[in-house]
């Protein structure tokens, strides 16, 4: 069996993991690493700073902090291997529809 994980970019791995865990109705992930060149945690190859907008029923009944913890737990290995910052906009379907 071939390990396809090593062939995926960090963004592709993050998207795959979060879609598996959250089954989102909306998923937008933007690599903002180039905006942080020279800042703490930035690396020449990028893939260190991201912004995610996720709309999912998985967030129903969860506080803002609980939602963030759910995402961070799913991405623990990415943080352990160089993901430095992740800006999150996490909403339920009802919240996204109301805004």
N, C-alpha and C positions, 0 to 999 in steps of 0.2 A: 504494500500500500504506500502511495506517495504522500508525503506531508505537504499539502497545498498551502498551509498556513504561512510557510516561509516565503512563498511566492506572492503573497498579498501585501499591499502597502498597509501602513498603520490605519489609514482612513477606511480601507476596505475591511480590515479586521474589525475595527470599531463598529462599522455599519452592520456587518454580519452578526456580531455579538448582540448588539442592541436590538436589532430586528428580531432575533431569536428570543430574547428575554422579554421584550415589550410588545411585540406585534403592533407597531405603531400605524396609525392612519396617515400620519405625516412624519417624514424624517428628512431633515436637512442638516448636513454636516459640512462645515467650511473650515479649511486649513488656513489659519491666520498666522502661521509661523513666520512668514516673511515680514509681517508687521512688528515682530518682536526681536528682530535681529539685533544682537548686542545686549539683549536683556537677559536676566537670570533664566536659566533653563533652556535658552535657545541653542540650537546646534546648527552647524553649517548645512546639513542635509534637510533641515526642516522637520516636519512631522512631530512638533513638540507642543504647539498651541492650536486649539480648535474651538469652534463655536458650534453648538448643536441646538436645533429647534426640533422638539419631539412632541407630538400630540398622540396620546395613547390612553385607552381605557384602563391600562395597567396602573395609572396614577390615581384612579378613583379612590377616594377615602384616605389618601396619603397627604401628609403635610408637605410643604416645600422641601424641608430638610429630609424627610423620608424619601421623597422622589429623587433627590440628589444622591442620597446614600445608595439607593437601588442602582442608579446609573454607575456610580463610582465602584460599587462592588462588582458589577459586570465587567468593568474595565480595569480591575486591579492589576492584571498582568501587564497591561499597556502602561499604566502608571509606573510599575516596577521596572519597565524597560525603556523609559525615556519620555513618555507623555508627561509634559510638565504642567499644562494648564488646559482647563476645559470650562468654557463659559456655557451655561445651560439656560434654556427657556423651555420649561417642561409644563405642559398643560393637558388636562383631560379633554376629551372631545367636546363636552358641554362648555368648558371654559373657552376653548378656541372658537366655538360657534358664537359665543356671546360677545367676543371682542371684535 
